[in-house]
Amino acid sequence: MKTPLVSVNIRTYNSGNTLKETLESVKKQTYENIEIVVSDGHSRDESVKIAKEYGAKVNYADKLGDARYKNYQESSGEYILSLDSDQLLDKEVIGECVKACEQDKFDMLTIPEKSIVDKGTFLQNLISYDKWLVDQNQDADAVFGTACPRFFKKELLNKIKWPKELAVFDDTILYAELLKNGAKVKYLTGHYIRHHEVSSWWVFGKKFFRYGKGYFRALKEKPGTIAAHSLPRRSYFSKSAFTKPHFFFGLLVLYSVKAFAASTGVLRYFIEDLFKKNSRPSSK
């Protein structure tokens, strides 16, 4: 099997607490032909310093979608793996992804996730159960599913129209665009991305508040897809979801918190937009 260069793309913002562990997991891959490309949102901690210590190429962007695009532009690899700065790779993930693309001729891969439950809070356990359900159902439909591809042939990314100035759902829109262009996708099994989960409901809510502020920009880009992704996850209503009833009802609470926080973010977006319009000088 060929060993083409794989560019691991990571987006950071004040990620110093987790980034080193993420980069260590990249360095420990059994597949060796790897470069690291980091797009930083002007962090105030040591994120950039840590990235450079691991030999990463660093660029800067404020919005998540623009950071993804800049990382793509700076990548030299035949393949791109999109990784969050609080995620860890099982040591054989990249090798298995390359194998699936080179030998089985897939164009992009969805990699299942597992939670790192380090504090054992109810919230962490709920998020862990959520991810388990998605994996059990391999729920990766581009419109009504949950999981999105993370590993791509770069040549396919060269052919699509990239969404700009997105703070949320950039991965969902990218997925839909690639499918529209005929990309062949596979759901990888047996190898995982491990995700550090938040343990505080307040931190969890703030995350979805930020998503809410960027929601309408994404909705304008791909209305049907984004509206479908805003609904409760299909996996919540699968047989697997009822194997642990107390967690099933917890998932409804989880979705309610997401929806409330995001709705508050949407409201904030409209208030800020109205304020900007009223503060503009009159053209008369």
C-alpha positions as a Markdown table, in Angstrom:
| # | Residue | x | y | z |
|---|---|---|---|---|
| 1 | Met | 0.0 | 0.0 | 0.0 |
| 2 | Lys | 1.2 | 3.5 | -0.8 |
| 3 | Thr | 1.9 | 5.9 | 2.1 |
| 4 | Pro | 0.7 | 9.3 | 0.9 |
| 5 | Leu | 1.1 | 12.3 | 3.1 |
| 6 | Val | -1.9 | 13.0 | 5.5 |
| 7 | Ser | -2.5 | 16.5 | 6.7 |
| 8 | Val | -4.0 | 16.6 | 10.2 |
| 9 | Asn | -6.0 | 19.8 | 10.4 |
| 10 | Ile | -6.8 | 21.2 | 13.9 |
| 11 | Arg | -8.7 | 24.3 | 14.8 |
| 12 | Thr | -7.7 | 25.9 | 18.2 |
| 13 | Tyr | -8.8 | 28.7 | 20.5 |
| 14 | Asn | -7.4 | 28.8 | 24.0 |
| 15 | Ser | -6.9 | 25.0 | 23.7 |
| 16 | Gly | -3.8 | 24.8 | 25.8 |
| 17 | Asn | -5.3 | 22.4 | 28.4 |
| 18 | Thr | -6.0 | 19.7 | 25.8 |
| 19 | Leu | -3.9 | 20.4 | 22.7 |
| 20 | Lys | -0.7 | 18.7 | 23.9 |
| 21 | Glu | -2.5 | 15.4 | 24.5 |
| 22 | Thr | -4.2 | 15.7 | 21.1 |
| 23 | Leu | -0.9 | 16.3 | 19.3 |
| 24 | Glu | 0.7 | 13.4 | 21.2 |
| 25 | Ser | -2.0 | 11.1 | 19.9 |
| 26 | Val | -1.2 | 12.2 | 16.3 |
| 27 | Lys | 2.6 | 11.7 | 16.9 |
| 28 | Lys | 1.9 | 8.1 | 18.2 |
| 29 | Gln | 0.0 | 7.0 | 15.1 |
| 30 | Thr | 1.3 | 3.7 | 13.5 |
| 31 | Tyr | 1.1 | 5.6 | 10.2 |
| 32 | Glu | 4.0 | 7.9 | 10.0 |
| 33 | Asn | 3.7 | 10.1 | 6.9 |
| 34 | Ile | 1.8 | 13.0 | 8.6 |
| 35 | Glu | 2.0 | 16.7 | 8.8 |
| 36 | Ile | 0.1 | 18.9 | 11.3 |
| 37 | Val | -1.7 | 22.1 | 10.3 |
| 38 | Val | -3.3 | 24.3 | 12.9 |
| 39 | Ser | -5.6 | 27.3 | 12.5 |
| 40 | Asp | -5.8 | 29.4 | 15.6 |
| 41 | Gly | -8.5 | 31.9 | 16.6 |
| 42 | His | -6.0 | 34.3 | 18.2 |
| 43 | Ser | -5.7 | 32.4 | 21.4 |
| 44 | Arg | -4.6 | 34.2 | 24.6 |
| 45 | Asp | -3.0 | 31.1 | 26.1 |
| 46 | Glu | -0.1 | 28.9 | 24.8 |
| 47 | Ser | -2.0 | 27.1 | 22.1 |
| 48 | Val | 0.2 | 28.4 | 19.3 |
| 49 | Lys | 3.4 | 27.8 | 21.2 |
| 50 | Ile | 2.4 | 24.2 | 21.9 |
| 51 | Ala | 1.4 | 23.7 | 18.2 |
| 52 | Lys | 4.8 | 24.9 | 17.0 |
| 53 | Glu | 6.6 | 22.7 | 19.5 |
| 54 | Tyr | 5.1 | 19.7 | 17.6 |
| 55 | Gly | 6.1 | 21.1 | 14.3 |
| 56 | Ala | 2.7 | 22.3 | 13.2 |
| 57 | Lys | 2.2 | 24.9 | 10.4 |
| 58 | Val | 0.1 | 27.6 | 12.0 |
| 59 | Asn | -2.3 | 30.1 | 10.4 |
| 60 | Tyr | -5.0 | 32.3 | 11.9 |
| 61 | Ala | -8.8 | 32.6 | 11.4 |
| 62 | Asp | -11.7 | 33.7 | 13.7 |
| 63 | Lys | -14.6 | 31.6 | 12.5 |
| 64 | Leu | -14.6 | 27.8 | 12.6 |
| 65 | Gly | -15.6 | 27.5 | 8.9 |
| 66 | Asp | -12.9 | 29.9 | 7.8 |
| 67 | Ala | -10.3 | 28.1 | 9.9 |
| 68 | Arg | -11.2 | 24.8 | 8.2 |
| 69 | Tyr | -10.7 | 26.4 | 4.8 |
| 70 | Lys | -7.4 | 28.0 | 5.8 |
| 71 | Asn | -6.2 | 24.6 | 7.0 |
| 72 | Tyr | -7.2 | 23.0 | 3.8 |
| 73 | Gln | -5.3 | 25.7 | 1.8 |
| 74 | Glu | -2.1 | 25.2 | 3.9 |
| 75 | Ser | -2.2 | 21.4 | 3.7 |
| 76 | Ser | 0.2 | 19.6 | 1.4 |
| 77 | Gly | -1.2 | 16.1 | 1.9 |
| 78 | Glu | -3.2 | 13.9 | -0.5 |
| 79 | Tyr | -5.5 | 13.4 | 2.4 |
| 80 | Ile | -6.9 | 15.6 | 5.1 |
| 81 | Leu | -8.0 | 14.6 | 8.6 |
| 82 | Ser | -10.1 | 17.2 | 10.5 |
| 83 | Leu | -9.5 | 16.9 | 14.3 |
| 84 | Asp | -10.7 | 19.0 | 17.2 |
| 85 | Ser | -8.2 | 20.3 | 19.7 |
| 86 | Asp | -9.8 | 18.2 | 22.6 |
| 87 | Gln | -9.8 | 14.9 | 20.7 |
| 88 | Leu | -7.5 | 11.9 | 20.7 |
| 89 | Leu | -6.9 | 9.4 | 18.0 |
| 90 | Asp | -6.7 | 5.7 | 18.5 |
| 91 | Lys | -3.2 | 4.8 | 17.3 |
| 92 | Glu | -4.3 | 3.0 | 14.1 |
| 93 | Val | -6.9 | 5.5 | 12.9 |
| 94 | Ile | -5.0 | 7.3 | 10.2 |
| 95 | Gly | -3.5 | 4.0 | 8.8 |
| 96 | Glu | -7.0 | 2.5 | 8.6 |
| 97 | Cys | -8.3 | 5.6 | 6.9 |
| 98 | Val | -5.6 | 5.6 | 4.3 |
| 99 | Lys | -6.2 | 1.8 | 3.7 |
| 100 | Ala | -9.9 | 2.4 | 3.2 |
| 101 | Cys | -9.2 | 5.1 | 0.6 |
| 102 | Glu | -6.3 | 3.5 | -1.2 |
| 103 | Gln | -7.5 | -0.1 | -1.3 |
| 104 | Asp | -11.2 | 0.2 | -1.1 |
| 105 | Lys | -11.4 | 3.4 | -3.1 |
| 106 | Phe | -13.5 | 5.5 | -0.7 |
| 107 | Asp | -13.3 | 9.3 | -0.9 |
| 108 | Met | -14.1 | 10.3 | 2.6 |
| 109 | Leu | -14.6 | 8.5 | 6.0 |
| 110 | Thr | -16.8 | 9.0 | 9.0 |
| 111 | Ile | -14.8 | 8.1 | 12.1 |
| 112 | Pro | -16.9 | 7.1 | 15.2 |
| 113 | Glu | -16.3 | 8.9 | 18.5 |
| 114 | Lys | -16.2 | 7.8 | 22.1 |
| 115 | Ser | -16.3 | 10.1 | 25.1 |
| 116 | Ile | -13.6 | 10.4 | 27.7 |
| 117 | Val | -15.5 | 10.4 | 31.0 |
| 118 | Asp | -12.9 | 11.6 | 33.4 |
| 119 | Lys | -15.1 | 13.2 | 36.1 |
| 120 | Gly | -18.0 | 10.8 | 35.9 |
| 121 | Thr | -20.7 | 13.6 | 36.0 |
| 122 | Phe | -24.2 | 12.9 | 34.8 |
| 123 | Leu | -23.6 | 15.3 | 31.9 |
| 124 | Gln | -20.5 | 13.5 | 30.8 |
| 125 | Asn | -22.3 | 10.2 | 31.0 |
| 126 | Leu | -25.2 | 11.5 | 29.0 |
| 127 | Ile | -22.9 | 12.8 | 26.2 |
| 128 | Ser | -21.1 | 9.5 | 26.2 |
| 129 | Tyr | -24.4 | 7.6 | 25.8 |
| 130 | Asp | -25.3 | 10.0 | 23.0 |
| 131 | Lys | -22.1 | 9.2 | 21.1 |
| 132 | Trp | -22.6 | 5.5 | 21.8 |
| 133 | Leu | -26.1 | 5.7 | 20.2 |
| 134 | Val | -24.8 | 7.4 | 17.1 |
| 135 | Asp | -22.2 | 4.7 | 16.7 |
| 136 | Gln | -24.6 | 1.9 | 17.3 |
| 137 | Asn | -26.9 | 3.2 | 14.6 |
| 138 | Gln | -24.0 | 4.5 | 12.4 |
| 139 | Asp | -26.2 | 7.5 | 12.0 |
| 140 | Ala | -24.2 | 9.4 | 9.3 |
| 141 | Asp | -26.9 | 10.4 | 6.8 |
| 142 | Ala | -26.0 | 13.8 | 5.4 |
| 143 | Val | -29.4 | 15.4 | 6.0 |
| 144 | Phe | -31.1 | 13.6 | 8.9 |
| 145 | Gly | -28.1 | 11.9 | 10.5 |
| 146 | Thr | -25.6 | 13.1 | 13.1 |
| 147 | Ala | -22.0 | 12.0 | 12.3 |
| 148 | Cys | -20.0 | 13.8 | 9.6 |
| 149 | Pro | -16.9 | 12.6 | 7.7 |
| 150 | Arg | -13.5 | 13.7 | 9.0 |
| 151 | Phe | -11.1 | 12.1 | 6.6 |
| 152 | Phe | -11.1 | 13.4 | 3.0 |
| 153 | Lys | -9.2 | 13.1 | -0.3 |
| 154 | Lys | -7.9 | 16.6 | -0.8 |
| 155 | Glu | -8.5 | 16.5 | -4.6 |
| 156 | Leu | -12.2 | 16.3 | -4.0 |
| 157 | Leu | -12.1 | 19.3 | -1.7 |
| 158 | Asn | -10.6 | 21.2 | -4.6 |
| 159 | Lys | -13.8 | 20.9 | -6.6 |
| 160 | Ile | -16.4 | 22.2 | -4.3 |
| 161 | Lys | -17.7 | 25.6 | -3.3 |
| 162 | Trp | -16.5 | 26.3 | 0.2 |
| 163 | Pro | -19.0 | 28.0 | 2.6 |
| 164 | Lys | -17.5 | 31.2 | 4.1 |
| 165 | Glu | -17.9 | 32.9 | 7.5 |
| 166 | Leu | -19.6 | 30.0 | 9.2 |
| 167 | Ala | -19.3 | 29.6 | 13.0 |
| 168 | Val | -21.4 | 26.3 | 13.1 |
| 169 | Phe | -22.5 | 23.5 | 10.8 |
| 170 | Asp | -19.6 | 24.0 | 8.4 |
| 171 | Asp | -18.8 | 20.3 | 8.5 |
| 172 | Thr | -22.5 | 19.4 | 7.7 |
| 173 | Ile | -22.5 | 21.7 | 4.7 |
| 174 | Leu | -19.2 | 20.4 | 3.5 |
| 175 | Tyr | -20.5 | 16.9 | 3.7 |
| 176 | Ala | -23.5 | 17.7 | 1.6 |
| 177 | Glu | -21.4 | 19.5 | -1.0 |
| 178 | Leu | -19.1 | 16.5 | -1.4 |
| 179 | Leu | -21.9 | 14.1 | -1.8 |
| 180 | Lys | -23.4 | 16.3 | -4.4 |
| 181 | Asn | -20.1 | 16.0 | -6.3 |
| 182 | Gly | -20.2 | 12.2 | -6.2 |
| 183 | Ala | -17.9 | 11.4 | -3.3 |
| 184 | Lys | -18.0 | 7.8 | -2.0 |
| 185 | Val | -18.3 | 7.7 | 1.9 |
| 186 | Lys | -17.6 | 4.9 | 4.4 |
| 187 | Tyr | -18.4 | 4.6 | 8.1 |
| 188 | Leu | -15.2 | 3.3 | 9.7 |
| 189 | Thr | -15.6 | 0.7 | 12.4 |
| 190 | Gly | -13.4 | -0.6 | 15.2 |
| 191 | His | -11.2 | 2.5 | 15.5 |
| 192 | Tyr | -12.2 | 5.7 | 17.4 |
| 193 | Ile | -11.6 | 9.3 | 18.0 |
| 194 | Arg | -11.8 | 9.9 | 21.8 |
| 195 | His | -13.4 | 13.2 | 22.9 |
| 196 | His | -12.8 | 15.1 | 26.2 |
| 197 | Glu | -16.3 | 16.0 | 27.3 |
| 198 | Val | -17.4 | 19.0 | 29.4 |
| 199 | Ser | -18.6 | 18.3 | 32.9 |
| 200 | Ser | -20.4 | 21.6 | 33.6 |
| 201 | Trp | -23.9 | 22.3 | 32.3 |
| 202 | Trp | -23.0 | 26.0 | 32.3 |
| 203 | Val | -20.0 | 25.4 | 29.9 |
| 204 | Phe | -22.2 | 23.1 | 27.8 |
| 205 | Gly | -24.9 | 25.7 | 27.5 |
| 206 | Lys | -22.4 | 28.4 | 26.5 |
| 207 | Lys | -21.2 | 26.2 | 23.7 |
| 208 | Phe | -24.6 | 26.0 | 22.2 |
| 209 | Phe | -25.3 | 29.6 | 22.8 |
| 210 | Arg | -22.4 | 30.4 | 20.5 |
| 211 | Tyr | -23.8 | 27.9 | 18.0 |
| 212 | Gly | -27.1 | 29.8 | 18.1 |
| 213 | Lys | -25.4 | 33.1 | 17.3 |
| 214 | Gly | -24.1 | 31.5 | 14.1 |
| 215 | Tyr | -27.2 | 29.5 | 13.2 |
| 216 | Phe | -28.9 | 31.8 | 10.7 |
| 217 | Arg | -25.7 | 32.2 | 8.6 |
| 218 | Ala | -25.6 | 28.4 | 8.2 |
| 219 | Leu | -29.3 | 28.2 | 7.6 |
| 220 | Lys | -29.1 | 30.7 | 4.7 |
| 221 | Glu | -26.4 | 28.5 | 3.2 |
| 222 | Lys | -28.2 | 25.2 | 3.3 |
| 223 | Pro | -31.8 | 25.6 | 4.6 |
| 224 | Gly | -33.2 | 22.1 | 4.4 |
| 225 | Thr | -30.1 | 20.3 | 5.7 |
| 226 | Ile | -29.6 | 22.7 | 8.6 |
| 227 | Ala | -33.2 | 22.6 | 9.6 |
| 228 | Ala | -33.2 | 18.8 | 9.6 |
| 229 | His | -30.0 | 18.8 | 11.7 |
| 230 | Ser | -31.7 | 21.0 | 14.3 |
| 231 | Leu | -34.3 | 18.3 | 15.1 |
| 232 | Pro | -33.7 | 15.7 | 17.9 |
| 233 | Arg | -31.3 | 13.0 | 16.7 |
| 234 | Arg | -32.9 | 10.0 | 15.0 |
| 235 | Ser | -30.8 | 7.7 | 17.2 |
| 236 | Tyr | -32.7 | 8.9 | 20.2 |
| 237 | Phe | -35.7 | 6.9 | 18.9 |
| 238 | Ser | -33.9 | 3.7 | 18.0 |
| 239 | Lys | -34.1 | 0.4 | 19.9 |
| 240 | Ser | -30.7 | 1.1 | 21.3 |
| 241 | Ala | -31.9 | 4.2 | 23.0 |
| 242 | Phe | -34.2 | 2.3 | 25.3 |
| 243 | Thr | -31.5 | -0.1 | 26.6 |
| 244 | Lys | -30.9 | 2.4 | 29.5 |
| 245 | Pro | -34.2 | 4.1 | 30.2 |
| 246 | His | -32.8 | 6.6 | 32.7 |
| 247 | Phe | -30.3 | 7.8 | 30.1 |
| 248 | Phe | -33.0 | 8.0 | 27.4 |
| 249 | Phe | -35.0 | 10.6 | 29.5 |
| 250 | Gly | -31.7 | 12.3 | 30.2 |
| 251 | Leu | -31.1 | 12.7 | 26.5 |
| 252 | Leu | -34.3 | 14.6 | 26.2 |
| 253 | Val | -33.0 | 16.9 | 28.9 |
| 254 | Leu | -29.8 | 17.2 | 27.0 |
| 255 | Tyr | -31.6 | 18.2 | 23.8 |
| 256 | Ser | -33.8 | 20.7 | 25.7 |
| 257 | Val | -30.7 | 22.4 | 27.2 |
| 258 | Lys | -29.1 | 22.6 | 23.7 |
| 259 | Ala | -32.3 | 24.0 | 22.2 |
| 260 | Phe | -32.8 | 26.6 | 24.9 |
| 261 | Ala | -29.1 | 27.7 | 24.8 |
| 262 | Ala | -29.1 | 27.9 | 21.0 |
| 263 | Ser | -32.4 | 29.8 | 20.9 |
| 264 | Thr | -30.9 | 32.3 | 23.3 |
| 265 | Gly | -28.0 | 32.7 | 21.0 |
| 266 | Val | -30.3 | 33.2 | 18.0 |
| 267 | Leu | -32.1 | 35.9 | 20.0 |
| 268 | Arg | -28.8 | 37.6 | 20.8 |
| 269 | Tyr | -27.9 | 37.5 | 17.1 |
| 270 | Phe | -31.1 | 39.3 | 16.2 |
| 271 | Ile | -30.7 | 41.9 | 18.9 |
| 272 | Glu | -27.1 | 42.6 | 17.9 |
| 273 | Asp | -28.1 | 42.8 | 14.2 |
| 274 | Leu | -30.9 | 45.2 | 15.0 |
| 275 | Phe | -28.5 | 47.3 | 17.0 |
| 276 | Lys | -26.0 | 47.5 | 14.1 |
| 277 | Lys | -28.7 | 48.5 | 11.7 |
| 278 | Asn | -30.0 | 51.3 | 14.0 |
| 279 | Ser | -26.5 | 52.6 | 14.7 |
| 280 | Arg | -25.6 | 53.0 | 11.0 |
| 281 | Pro | -25.6 | 56.6 | 9.8 |
| 282 | Ser | -28.5 | 57.6 | 7.6 |
| 283 | Ser | -27.7 | 57.9 | 3.9 |
| 284 | Lys | -30.0 | 61.0 | 3.6 |
